[in-house]
């Protein structure tokens, strides 16, 4: 992913790992990463225009839940789910 001209905060999710490892990782990430709800609140409070999410999948997060979290926090910007090769320009 290539991003130019943005201040970024990444909320990462991981999939395709064994269930116990996923739980261990999930518990560890809770102390060092924002939840979708926390990120939605930060983005809404800051008035950002775009949020780029990467590595969606930890804990079964889906795009409906992501959209709901951002809508619930009155986020009015664009939500981009990153994919391999994604290039973002301001």
C-alpha positions in Angstrom: 0.0 0.0 0.0 1.3 3.4 -0.9 -0.1 6.5 0.8 1.0 10.1 0.2 0.0 13.3 1.9 -1.9 11.8 4.9 -1.5 11.5 8.6 -2.4 7.9 9.3 -3.5 5.8 12.2 -3.7 2.1 11.4 -6.1 -0.3 13.0 -4.8 -3.8 12.1 -6.6 -7.1 12.1 -5.1 -10.5 11.4 -6.8 -13.7 10.0 -5.7 -17.1 8.9 -4.0 -18.0 12.2 -4.9 -20.8 14.6 -7.7 -20.1 17.0 -5.6 -20.1 20.2 -2.9 -18.0 18.6 -5.6 -15.6 17.4 -6.9 -15.2 21.0 -3.4 -14.7 22.3 -2.7 -12.1 19.7 -6.1 -10.4 20.2 -5.5 -10.1 23.9 -2.0 -8.7 23.3 -3.3 -6.2 20.7 -5.9 -4.8 23.1 -3.2 -3.0 25.0 -1.4 -1.6 22.0 -4.0 -1.1 19.2 -7.3 0.7 18.9 -10.5 -1.1 18.5 -12.8 -0.3 15.6 -15.0 1.7 17.9 -12.0 3.7 19.4 -10.7 4.4 15.9 -14.2 5.5 14.7 -14.4 7.9 17.7 -10.9 9.3 17.1 -11.6 9.8 13.4 -15.0 11.5 14.0 -13.6 13.7 16.8 -10.6 14.7 14.6 -12.9 15.4 11.5 -10.7 13.3 9.2 -11.9 12.8 5.7 -10.5 9.2 5.2 -9.7 6.2 7.3 -7.7 3.3 5.9 -8.1 0.0 7.6 -5.6 -2.9 7.0 -5.5 -6.6 7.9 -9.3 -6.9 8.5 -10.3 -10.2 10.1 -9.2 -10.6 13.7 -12.1 -11.7 15.8 -14.4 -12.0 12.8 -14.8 -8.3 12.2 -16.7 -7.6 9.0 -17.5 -4.6 7.0 -21.0 -4.2 8.3 -19.7 -4.0 11.9 -17.0 -1.5 10.8 -19.6 0.7 9.0 -21.9 0.5 12.0 -19.1 1.5 14.4 -18.2 4.6 12.3 -21.8 5.5 11.8 -22.5 5.2 15.5 -19.7 7.7 16.1 -21.1 10.1 13.5 -18.1 9.7 11.2 -18.9 11.4 7.9 -15.7 10.6 6.0 -14.6 7.8 3.7 -13.7 4.3 5.0 -11.2 2.4 2.8 -10.5 -1.3 3.3 -6.9 -1.7 2.2 -6.0 -4.4 -0.3 -2.6 -5.5 -1.7 -1.4 -3.0 -4.2 -3.7 -0.2 -3.0 -2.4 3.3 -3.8 -4.0 6.4 -2.2 -3.4 9.9 -3.3 -4.8 13.0 -1.5 
